[in-house]
Amino acid sequence: MSLNMKDIAIMDAFPVYEYEKIVLDVGCRIGRLAFHLAEMGYRVYATDIEKSKTWQKKSNLTFHLADIFNLESFPVEKAPVVICSQVLEHLHDWELALSNLLKLTEARLIITVPYKRSFHTSDHVNFWDDPSIGIFTELCLPYSVAISKIRTKPEDVERHQWNYLIVVDKRQG
């Protein structure tokens, strides 16, 4: 499985300082990024609310059923890096989910959400734009938050589609 531009942007947001190479991928779906990170030597705990047919165990990659609203369902209490890509737009109580993601994160939380109605499907219940995306900064206080817009593939330029990449650094609080 090849990575897309969003996956690469997520990996670019990984900490550059020394940390234990453990990643919790919340809402991993088919596990494309999780597989790649495992091949790079990371210990990856990939989670989602339903099992994908592509899930397969590797020595440093395991898939788990987990619910962001039940922290006890996760395979670890905390991880140095937590990824949550394209999940929060589906959740009615996304603020509680964000609070739980912060609890699961030791050092760096990396989130992606769509810009406005980019990539809109009928199960998206939340939408953010430039004025409203700042709510992430407020909800993640006292931690440092960086927000940028990213593309997922070359044709996004033609379609005017974006994602927000939100990086929360708990070491800078």
C-alpha positions in Angstrom: 0.0 0.0 0.0 1.5 3.3 -1.0 1.3 6.4 1.1 -0.6 9.5 0.1 0.3 13.1 0.7 -1.7 13.2 3.9 0.2 10.2 5.3 3.5 11.9 4.5 2.4 15.1 6.2 1.5 13.1 9.3 4.9 11.5 9.3 6.6 14.8 8.8 4.8 16.0 12.0 6.5 13.3 14.1 8.8 14.6 16.9 12.4 15.1 15.9 13.6 14.8 19.5 14.5 11.5 21.1 11.4 9.5 22.1 10.3 5.9 22.4 9.3 4.8 18.8 5.7 3.8 19.8 2.6 5.0 17.9 -1.0 4.6 18.6 -3.1 5.1 15.5 -6.7 5.8 16.5 -9.1 5.1 13.6 -6.6 3.4 11.4 -9.2 1.9 9.0 -7.3 -0.4 6.7 -4.0 0.3 8.3 -2.0 1.8 5.4 0.0 4.2 7.5 0.3 1.7 10.4 1.9 -0.9 8.1 4.3 1.7 6.8 5.4 2.8 10.2 5.8 -0.8 11.4 8.1 -1.3 8.4 10.1 1.7 9.5 10.7 0.1 12.9 8.0 1.7 15.0 5.9 -0.3 17.5 2.4 0.4 16.2 -0.9 -0.1 18.0 -3.6 0.4 15.3 -7.2 0.8 16.5 -10.6 1.2 15.0 -14.2 0.6 16.0 -14.6 -2.2 13.4 -12.2 -4.7 12.0 -10.9 -4.4 8.5 -10.4 -7.4 6.2 -6.8 -6.2 5.6 -5.7 -6.3 9.2 -2.8 -8.7 9.8 -0.5 -9.0 12.7 3.2 -8.3 12.2 5.9 -8.5 14.9 5.7 -4.8 15.8 2.2 -4.1 14.6 -1.1 -5.1 16.2 -4.6 -4.2 15.4 -7.2 -3.7 18.1 -10.9 -2.9 18.4 -11.2 0.3 20.4 -13.7 3.0 21.1 -12.4 6.6 21.6 -15.2 7.1 24.1 -13.9 4.2 26.3 -10.2 4.6 27.1 -10.2 1.2 28.8 -10.7 -0.3 25.3 -7.3 0.8 24.1 -4.3 -1.6 24.1 -2.1 1.0 25.9 -2.8 3.7 28.4 -0.5 6.2 26.7 1.8 6.4 23.7 4.5 9.0 22.8 2.8 9.6 19.4 -0.9 9.4 18.8 -2.4 9.7 15.3 -6.1 10.4 14.7 -6.7 11.0 11.0 -10.1 11.6 9.4 -12.1 10.6 12.5 -13.4 13.6 14.4 -15.6 14.8 11.6 -17.7 11.6 12.1 -18.3 12.0 15.8 -21.1 13.9 17.4 -19.1 14.5 20.6 -15.7 15.2 18.9 -14.7 17.5 21.8 -14.8 14.6 24.3 -12.9 12.4 21.8 -10.3 15.1 21.6 -10.0 15.2 25.4 -9.5 11.4 25.4 -6.9 11.7 22.6 -5.0 14.1 24.8 -5.1 11.6 27.7 -3.7 8.9 25.5 -0.8 11.1 24.3 2.5 11.4 26.0 4.3 13.8 23.7 2.7 14.5 20.3 -0.9 14.2 19.0 -1.4 14.4 15.3 -4.9 15.0 13.9 -6.3 15.5 10.5 -9.8 16.8 9.7 -11.3 18.0 6.4 -11.5 21.7 5.6 -15.1 22.7 5.2 -16.9 20.1 3.1 -13.9 18.8 1.4 -14.3 15.0 0.9 -17.8 15.3 2.3 -19.7 12.1 2.8 -23.1 11.7 4.4 -21.6 10.5 7.7 -19.6 13.8 8.4 -21.3 15.7 11.2 -18.6 18.2 11.9 -17.1 20.8 9.6 -14.3 23.3 10.2 -13.1 26.4 8.3 -10.4 28.9 8.9 -12.3 30.9 11.6 -13.5 27.8 13.5 -10.4 25.6 13.4 -8.9 27.7 16.2 -11.1 25.9 18.6 -8.5 23.1 18.6 -5.9 25.6 20.1 -8.3 26.5 22.9 -9.3 22.9 23.7 -5.7 21.7 23.8 -4.5 24.4 26.3 -2.0 24.5 27.8 -0.2 22.6 25.1 1.4 24.0 21.9 -0.8 23.6 18.8 0.2 24.1 15.2 -2.4 24.0 12.4 -1.8 23.9 8.7 -3.7 23.0 5.5 -2.5 20.0 3.5 -3.6 18.2 0.4 -4.0 14.5 0.2 -3.4 14.0 -3.6 -2.5 16.0 -6.6 -6.1 16.2 -7.9 -7.1 18.0 -4.7 -5.8 21.2 -6.2 -8.3 21.0 -9.0 -11.2 20.1 -6.6 -10.2 22.8 -4.0 -10.1 20.1 -1.3 -7.9 20.4 1.8 -7.3 18.8 5.2 -6.2 20.5 8.3 -3.2 19.0 10.0 -3.3 19.7 13.7 -0.2 19.0 15.8 -0.4 19.2 19.5 3.0 19.1 21.4 2.5 18.2 25.0 6.2 18.9 25.7 5.6 22.6 25.0 3.0 23.3 27.5 
